[in-house]
């Protein structure tokens, strides 16, 4: 027997007479290591807090040596990172990039882009969909306003701050309170314009209003002269998945005018929620099949 590297970890395989790995064992060993790695990544990515290797061992029923070996491989390859003090595991930059790429790729589905394009034509302004990733908002899809001389040039994949944008404040307001507290303690309330909210107490007051109204506004807080309104895209259980927003120069979109677009935004959010749910179900089913887990 000897160990063979498979992705981020190693597995045992029988040595063939010629010194290589027996093909039957390789076919059996590779899915085992692969599915275990996916299971570890899935556990860490879905945990509300950093995960200890002991949690990995207990939750996934892995042998101690195997768990440490696979975790070390995932850390060395950048898919997981260890906290400096307690050495607990959290998401690494490669897993973050993979998640962003997966979300961006999924947004290319025609039905979702069609909803956003229809919304942009209805309000005759630029519209976008954004979600939180690693303490920032990432634009998953965007449709620019047509026939306007003043345009805002952001691209899919652009990252914007949580505290100074409509979708960002929406996420801060609607995530679970424990996560919100962690985010508020950790993010830098940097100033982007004279209107940026930099006082944490004032931001908490703003977030309370957003939770009550379930509508968020950017009042020239991230860019001078730019107004934005956002509403949540949620699961049936109320869990926030993303936000959909209208964005335009203040010269042609006041806060009062932005409020008039809320019915169209809510309608788009309802349609997008249904589409997101369908994709989530398909992705969950595919992941469970890969990980050989029973149906949810």
Secondary structure, 3 states (H helix, E strand, C coil): CEEEEECCEEEEECECCCCCECHHHHHHHHHHHHHHHHHHHHHHHHCCCCECHHHHHHHHCCCHHHHHHHHHHHHHCCCEEECCCCCCEEECHHHHHHHHHHHHHHCCCHHHHHHHHHHHHHHCCEEEEEEEECCEEEEEEEECCCCCCCCCCCCCCCEECCCCCHHHHHHHHHCCHHHHHHHHHHCCCCCCCCCCCCCHHHHHHHHHHHHHHCCEEEECCCCCCEEEEEEEEECCCCCEEEEEEEEEECCCCCHHHHHHCHHHHHHHHHHHHHHHHHHHHHHHHHHHHHHCCCCC
